[in-house]
C-alpha cells in the first residue's frame, strides 16, 4: 500500500521548522500564559497604574488640606462651615443650590 503524497512547501517538510511553527501556535493560543491573556493583563496593569496615579494625587491634596486645617483654627472653622454646615448659635444658614440648565 502506497501512502499519498501531500504537496507541502519545502519549508514545512523540514521537521525543525514544523516543530517551531507548532510551538509558536501553542504558545500563542493554548499555553497558560498565552499572548492573548498577556495583552489583556497588560491593558489591566496600565489601567491600574492610571488609577494609582489619580489616587496618589488625591491623597497629596487631602494631606495638604489636613495640614492646613491643623495649622490654623480659622481654616478649621471654614472647613466645618463649608463641609458640615455647622454654625454658631446666633447665625442662620442659607444653602443656595444652583440649578443647571
MARDRENFI-759075 format. One record per residue (C-alpha): residue number from 1; x, y, z; residue in one letter. Coordinates in steps of 0.25 Angstrom, whole numbers, plus 2048, in hexadecimal, padded with zeros to 3 digits. Example, Ala and Ser with C-alpha at 12.3 -4.5 7.8 and 13.67 -1.06 7.14 Angstrom:
2
1/831/7EE/81F/a
2/837/7FC/81D/s
***
This chain:
101
1/800/800/800/x
2/805/80D/7FC/x
3/804/81A/805/x
4/7FE/826/7FE/x
5/808/831/7FB/x
6/804/83F/801/x
7/809/84B/7F9/x
8/80F/853/805/x
9/818/85F/803/x
10/827/85B/805/x
11/827/863/812/x
12/81C/85B/819/x
13/823/84E/815/x
14/82E/851/81E/x
15/82B/84B/82C/x
16/832/857/833/x
17/82A/861/82C/x
18/81E/859/82E/x
19/820/858/83D/x
20/823/867/83E/x
21/816/86A/838/x
22/80F/860/841/x
23/816/866/84D/x
24/812/874/848/x
25/804/871/847/x
26/803/86A/854/x
27/80A/876/85B/x
28/801/880/854/x
29/7F3/879/857/x
30/7F3/86D/860/x
31/7FE/870/86B/x
32/7FA/874/879/x
33/802/881/876/x
34/7FD/883/868/x
35/7FF/890/861/x
36/7F0/894/861/x
37/7EF/893/870/x
38/7FD/89B/872/x
39/7F7/8A6/869/x
40/7EA/8A7/872/x
41/7F3/8A7/87F/x
42/7FC/8B2/879/x
43/7F0/8BA/876/x
44/7EA/8B8/884/x
45/7F8/8BC/88A/x
46/7F8/8C9/882/x
47/7EA/8CC/887/x
48/7EE/8C9/896/x
49/7FA/8D2/894/x
50/7F2/8DD/890/x
51/7E8/8DB/89C/x
52/7F5/8DA/8A5/x
53/7FA/8E8/8A0/x
54/7EC/8EE/8A1/x
55/7EB/8E9/8B0/x
56/7F9/8EE/8B3/x
57/7F6/8FC/8AE/x
58/7E9/8FC/8B6/x
59/7F0/8F7/8C3/x
60/7FA/902/8C1/x
61/7EF/90C/8C0/x
62/7E8/907/8CC/x
63/7F5/907/8D5/x
64/7F7/915/8D1/x
65/7E9/919/8D5/x
66/7EA/911/8E2/x
67/7F7/918/8E6/x
68/7F1/926/8E2/x
69/7E5/923/8EC/x
70/7EE/91E/8F7/x
71/7F7/92B/8F6/x
72/7EC/935/8F8/x
73/7DF/936/8FF/x
74/7D9/93F/8F4/x
75/7DB/935/8EA/x
76/7D5/92A/8F3/x
77/7C9/933/8F5/x
78/7C8/936/8E6/x
79/7C8/927/8E3/x
80/7BE/923/8ED/x
81/7B4/92E/8E8/x
82/7B6/92A/8D9/x
83/7B6/91B/8DA/x
84/7AD/918/8E6/x
85/7A4/925/8E6/x
86/7A8/928/8F4/x
87/7A4/935/8FA/x
88/7A5/93E/907/x
89/799/93F/910/x
90/795/94D/90B/x
91/796/94A/8FC/x
92/78D/946/8F1/x
93/792/93D/8E5/x
94/78C/93E/8D7/x
95/790/934/8CD/x
96/78F/938/8BF/x
97/78F/92D/8B5/x
98/791/932/8A6/x
99/789/92B/89C/x
100/790/926/890/x
101/789/928/882/x
***
